[in-house]
Amino acid sequence: MKLCFFPKTKLGKWSLICILVAILSAIIVLATIAIFDIKGGNTFFSTPALAIPLVLAWLLGFASFLIGLIAIIKSKPRSVLVFIASTLGLLIAVYGLAEVIFPH
């Protein structure tokens, strides 16, 4: 089994793109909080400048997990980044689901 670092399949590349955009979206949320000193409101969507990129990050993380899982099952890529992107996507999806089920 030959292992490579970058994905060669189309699904593997899409999984990697989705997780990179999800991470970038999470960085945008943190930068918005730090630069503009925005605090959260009473509800999740009371501050759309924080809610929209965060929901986008959750959706893209979940999409990265699903696409990576399909790529691993269907085309069997031997790429390290596809496995990392799928694992991070799973963690993001579980965190997003936990936030919805158990809000704090």
C-alpha positions in Angstrom: 0.0 0.0 0.0 1.6 3.2 -1.1 0.7 6.3 0.9 0.8 9.8 -0.5 0.2 13.1 1.2 -2.0 15.0 -1.3 -5.3 13.5 -2.6 -5.4 12.4 -6.3 -9.1 11.7 -6.5 -11.8 14.3 -7.2 -13.7 13.4 -4.0 -10.5 13.6 -1.9 -9.7 17.0 -3.2 -13.3 18.3 -2.5 -13.1 16.9 1.0 -9.8 18.8 1.5 -11.3 22.0 0.1 -14.4 21.8 2.3 -12.3 21.4 5.5 -10.0 24.3 4.5 -12.9 26.6 3.9 -14.5 25.5 7.2 -11.3 26.3 9.1 -11.1 29.7 7.3 -14.7 30.4 8.3 -14.0 29.6 11.9 -10.9 31.9 11.8 -13.2 34.6 10.4 -15.6 34.2 13.4 -12.7 34.5 15.8 -11.2 37.5 14.0 -14.6 39.2 14.0 -14.9 38.7 17.8 -11.3 40.0 18.4 -11.3 42.9 16.0 -14.8 44.3 16.4 -15.3 43.2 20.1 -18.7 41.7 19.2 -20.4 39.8 22.0 -23.0 37.1 21.5 -26.7 38.0 22.0 -29.6 36.2 23.7 -30.2 33.8 20.9 -27.8 32.1 18.4 -28.9 34.3 15.4 -29.1 37.6 17.3 -25.6 38.4 16.0 -25.6 37.4 12.3 -22.0 38.4 11.8 -21.0 35.5 14.1 -23.8 33.0 13.4 -23.6 32.9 9.6 -19.8 32.0 9.3 -20.2 29.6 12.2 -23.1 27.7 10.6 -21.1 27.7 7.3 -18.1 26.2 9.2 -20.4 23.5 10.7 -22.0 22.6 7.4 -18.7 22.5 5.5 -17.1 20.4 8.2 -20.0 17.9 8.0 -19.7 18.0 4.2 -16.0 17.3 4.4 -16.7 14.3 6.6 -19.3 12.9 4.2 -17.3 13.5 1.1 -14.2 12.1 2.7 -16.1 9.0 3.9 -17.5 8.4 0.4 -14.0 8.9 -1.1 -12.5 6.5 1.4 -15.1 3.8 0.7 -15.6 4.3 -3.0 -12.2 5.2 -4.5 -10.0 4.1 -1.6 -7.5 7.0 -1.7 -4.2 6.5 0.1 -3.9 10.2 1.0 -3.1 11.3 4.5 -4.9 14.6 4.1 -8.2 12.9 3.2 -8.1 10.9 6.4 -7.2 14.0 8.4 -9.9 16.1 6.7 -12.5 13.4 7.4 -11.5 13.1 11.0 -11.7 16.9 11.5 -15.0 17.0 9.7 -16.4 14.4 12.0 -15.2 16.3 15.0 -16.7 19.6 13.7 -20.0 17.8 12.9 -20.2 16.2 16.4 -19.4 19.6 18.0 -22.1 21.3 16.0 -24.6 18.7 16.8 -23.7 18.9 20.5 -24.2 22.7 20.4 -27.7 22.2 18.9 -28.8 19.5 21.3 -27.2 20.9 24.5 -27.0 24.7 24.2 -25.3 26.6 26.9 
